[in-house]
């Protein structure tokens, strides 16, 4: 769900940059030293998962895993996703430096929203509820990322509406897949390392 260089208008790029800076500031404020290894691992996971693109019509789809990142990191998701996107832009020219703010915001804010909505579902005593919460977080985070990306395109040029619709439709299967991935990972962590969820 990377938006490439030269697509978005300057006002949209500026707004995305400012919002991402705010998210990064909150993420840094909430970052604890013992969470640094987890941020690094999740940033790497995000980096690798979103490298594999499958072209569909005028757009392409890939795993994002922002719901999983959100449930485990909360506001620190902005840091993990920003670092992953920065490395992708520098090493593989996915996205770009001018669109880094918008791309980070589009994927990190849904992660934070899902953290607020579903972190209370994650209980070792009730793994069924945890599975449901993980599935909802994984699915909704992808869908929200699609909406935010579509809005960035729409506010740049109203003629992008057809591309925005294709983007949303193409990511519906990804949302379901990520829902199951997030659900399985979260319930597994609750069994073997619950402190990764509760901290």
C-alpha positions as CSV (number, residue, x, y, z in Angstrom):
1,X,0.0,0.0,0.0
2,X,2.9,2.3,-0.7
3,X,2.2,5.5,-2.5
4,X,5.0,6.3,-4.9
5,X,6.9,9.6,-5.4
6,X,5.2,12.2,-7.6
7,X,1.6,11.1,-7.1
8,X,0.4,13.1,-4.1
9,X,-0.1,16.9,-4.0
10,X,2.1,19.0,-1.7
11,X,-0.7,19.8,0.8
12,X,-1.4,16.1,1.3
13,X,2.3,15.3,1.6
14,X,2.7,18.1,4.1
15,X,-0.3,17.0,6.2
16,X,1.0,13.4,6.2
17,X,4.5,14.5,7.3
18,X,3.1,16.7,10.1
19,X,0.8,13.9,11.4
20,X,3.6,11.3,11.2
21,X,6.0,13.6,13.1
22,X,3.3,13.9,15.8
23,X,2.9,10.1,15.9
24,X,6.6,9.6,16.1
25,X,6.9,12.1,19.0
26,X,4.2,10.2,20.9
27,X,5.8,6.9,20.1
28,X,9.3,8.0,21.3
29,X,7.7,9.4,24.5
30,X,6.1,6.0,25.2
31,X,9.2,3.9,24.2
32,X,10.8,2.0,27.0
33,X,14.3,0.5,26.7
34,X,13.1,-3.0,27.3
35,X,10.8,-2.6,24.3
36,X,13.6,-1.8,21.8
37,X,14.3,-5.4,20.8
38,X,10.6,-5.9,20.2
39,X,10.4,-2.7,18.1
40,X,13.3,-3.9,16.0
41,X,11.9,-7.4,15.5
42,X,8.4,-6.0,14.5
43,X,9.9,-3.4,12.2
44,X,11.9,-6.2,10.5
45,X,8.8,-8.3,10.2
46,X,6.8,-5.4,8.7
47,X,9.7,-4.7,6.3
48,X,9.9,-8.2,5.0
49,X,6.1,-8.8,4.9
50,X,5.4,-5.7,2.8
51,X,8.3,-6.3,0.3
52,X,6.4,-9.0,-1.7
53,X,4.0,-7.2,-4.0
54,X,1.3,-9.0,-6.1
55,X,0.0,-6.8,-8.9
56,X,-3.8,-6.5,-9.3
57,X,-5.0,-4.1,-12.0
58,X,-3.8,-0.6,-11.4
59,X,-2.6,-1.4,-7.9
60,X,-0.7,-4.1,-6.0
61,X,-1.3,-5.9,-2.7
62,X,1.0,-7.2,0.0
63,X,0.9,-8.2,3.6
64,X,1.2,-5.3,6.1
65,X,0.9,-6.8,9.6
66,X,0.1,-3.4,11.0
67,X,-2.6,-4.9,13.3
68,X,-0.1,-7.2,14.9
69,X,2.4,-4.4,15.3
70,X,-0.3,-2.2,16.8
71,X,-1.4,-4.8,19.4
72,X,2.1,-5.4,20.5
73,X,3.5,-1.8,20.4
74,X,0.6,0.7,20.7
75,X,1.9,4.2,19.8
76,X,5.4,2.9,19.3
77,X,4.0,1.3,16.1
78,X,4.8,4.7,14.4
79,X,8.5,4.0,15.0
80,X,8.5,0.4,13.8
81,X,6.5,1.2,10.7
82,X,8.5,4.4,9.9
83,X,11.8,2.5,10.1
84,X,10.5,-0.3,7.9
85,X,9.2,2.1,5.3
86,X,12.4,4.2,5.4
87,X,14.6,1.2,4.7
88,X,12.2,0.1,1.9
89,X,12.4,3.5,0.3
90,X,16.2,3.7,0.6
91,X,17.1,0.1,-0.4
92,X,14.3,-0.9,-2.9
93,X,12.7,2.4,-4.0
94,X,9.3,1.2,-2.6
95,X,7.3,4.3,-1.8
96,X,9.7,7.2,-1.5
97,X,11.2,9.8,0.9
98,X,8.6,12.5,0.0
99,X,5.7,10.1,0.6
100,X,7.3,8.6,3.8
101,X,5.1,10.7,6.0
102,X,1.8,9.8,4.3
103,X,2.7,6.1,4.0
104,X,3.7,5.9,7.6
105,X,0.6,7.6,8.8
106,X,-1.7,5.5,6.6
107,X,-0.3,2.2,8.1
108,X,0.6,3.3,11.7
109,X,-2.5,5.2,12.7
110,X,-4.8,2.1,12.0
111,X,-2.3,0.1,14.2
112,X,-2.8,2.5,17.1
113,X,-6.6,2.6,16.6
114,X,-6.7,-1.2,16.7
115,X,-4.5,-1.2,19.9
116,X,-7.1,1.1,21.6
117,X,-10.1,-1.0,20.3
118,X,-8.8,-4.5,20.9
119,X,-6.0,-4.6,23.5
120,X,-8.6,-5.4,26.2
121,X,-9.6,-8.6,24.3
122,X,-6.1,-10.0,24.8
123,X,-6.4,-12.1,27.9
124,X,-4.5,-15.3,28.7
125,X,-7.5,-16.6,30.6
126,X,-9.8,-16.3,27.5
127,X,-7.9,-17.4,24.3
128,X,-11.1,-17.5,22.3
129,X,-11.7,-13.8,23.0
130,X,-8.1,-13.1,22.3
131,X,-8.3,-14.9,18.9
132,X,-11.4,-12.8,18.0
133,X,-9.6,-9.6,19.1
134,X,-6.5,-10.5,17.1
135,X,-8.6,-11.3,14.0
136,X,-10.5,-8.0,14.2
137,X,-7.3,-6.0,14.8
138,X,-5.5,-7.7,11.9
139,X,-8.5,-7.2,9.5
140,X,-9.6,-3.8,10.5
141,X,-6.0,-2.3,10.5
142,X,-5.6,-3.3,6.8
143,X,-9.0,-2.0,5.9
144,X,-8.3,1.3,7.6
145,X,-4.9,1.6,6.0
146,X,-6.7,1.1,2.6
147,X,-9.2,3.9,3.5
148,X,-6.5,6.3,4.6
149,X,-4.4,5.6,1.5
150,X,-7.5,6.1,-0.7
151,X,-8.3,9.4,1.0
152,X,-4.7,10.6,0.3
153,X,-5.2,9.8,-3.3
154,X,-8.7,11.3,-3.4
155,X,-7.6,14.6,-1.8
156,X,-4.8,14.9,-4.3
157,X,-7.0,14.4,-7.3
158,X,-10.7,13.4,-7.4
159,X,-10.1,11.4,-10.6
160,X,-8.1,8.9,-8.5
161,X,-11.4,7.6,-7.1
162,X,-11.4,4.5,-9.4
163,X,-7.8,3.7,-8.2
164,X,-8.9,4.2,-4.6
165,X,-11.8,1.8,-5.0
166,X,-9.6,-0.8,-6.7
167,X,-7.1,-0.5,-3.9
168,X,-9.8,-1.1,-1.2
169,X,-11.3,-4.1,-3.1
170,X,-7.9,-5.7,-3.8
171,X,-7.0,-5.5,-0.1
172,X,-10.2,-7.2,1.2
173,X,-8.7,-10.8,0.9
174,X,-5.4,-9.5,2.5
175,X,-7.5,-8.1,5.4
176,X,-9.0,-11.6,6.1
177,X,-5.6,-13.3,5.8
178,X,-4.0,-10.8,8.1
179,X,-6.8,-11.2,10.6
180,X,-6.0,-14.9,10.9
181,X,-2.2,-14.4,11.0
182,X,-2.6,-11.8,13.8
183,X,-5.1,-14.0,15.7
184,X,-2.8,-17.0,15.7
185,X,0.3,-15.0,16.6
186,X,-1.4,-13.2,19.5
187,X,-2.9,-16.4,21.0
188,X,0.5,-18.1,20.6
189,X,2.3,-15.3,22.4
190,X,-0.3,-15.3,25.2
191,X,0.6,-19.0,25.7
192,X,4.4,-18.7,25.6
193,X,5.3,-15.1,26.3
194,X,2.3,-13.1,27.7
195,X,4.5,-10.2,28.8
196,X,4.8,-9.3,25.1
197,X,1.1,-8.5,25.0
198,X,0.6,-7.0,28.5
199,X,3.6,-4.6,28.7
